[in-house]
């Protein structure tokens, strides 16, 4: 009886083991600071002070530039023995258009998803 209880305890304990991996790209975008951006008033220097260097800078023409800030967090986990897997993806993008160094337009997009993962094993 003790061997059976010990065996059951080990099975239950091991079935709870989960491996998790997280990948993060870019810096977090502070939503409170996004609310401070004003079209026609906020300058490139002010944006840089709030968010740091953008991930991407695009020169559109002599007067217009586009800065893109992006923060991506991806997490995946797998449970040992049961094979249960999960994945989550969070993507936050701040896209700013400047004309002569002043914000003309901007957008902030936040999206999350939990794509399905299928794991097949053959014994």
Steps between C-alpha positions, in 0.01 A plus 500: 500500500783742583666423165175571318451833683863593434461414132179706474668794675791495252264483200290789629810704586667446162183567301503853639846584361471774240771648283451865404698722262453874453640720225485880512593750228506878536422715801166524676282788376361701792131563420488799738773667293315423175210708637736801527573510125333799333473540123656826386681556832712205615854502355744224405715593801203464735407162349860381536500614865176306564573176312871496412631410155240348267541149362468639146544846341375557145573816300198563278611826338685823586250595772337174615639213708332201659609343828383157606517362853411133543485271801439128445470238774459134407454222755477127439462220749477125494387270777705188548325164458162646401641674193273800558644807330410867498627815336426871544609796290473867589586768243500873580582750221535878521524655153579875485513729197701822532504802271785745557572332836143529638240221534246512218328168570547187711335170577539251784394141436486228766420142410517168677443151371520143618573292190433130512797267529474136407763256619512149366726235635558147388613231734 
